[in-house]
Amino acid sequence: MNYTYIVECSDGTLYTGWTNDIEKRMKAHNQGKGAKYTKTRLPVVLKYYECFESKEEAMRREYQIKQLNRGKKMELIMQFGRNQ
């Protein structure tokens, strides 16, 4: 399975990415081994994810989400995400 996800960083910013192992990716992010962007904004909290059969689908959805403004991303999180 492949995932497109949104995490909230400690500074309140949002980061969108994709992975084929969401638990491993969240652990990597929070160990400072994830993305350059999240490395200085730890910890991160998983707020939203979608599942896809293929890597290409997940990457395409990641691109779509990254084109959204913060308000639209927050709507997505509030409507379908993990409220933590």
Secondary structure, DSSP 8 states (H G I E B T S, - for coil): -EEEEEEE-TTS-EEEEEES-HHHHHHHHHTT-S-HHHHTS---EEEEEEEESSHHHHHHHHHHHHTS-HHHHHHHHHHHS---
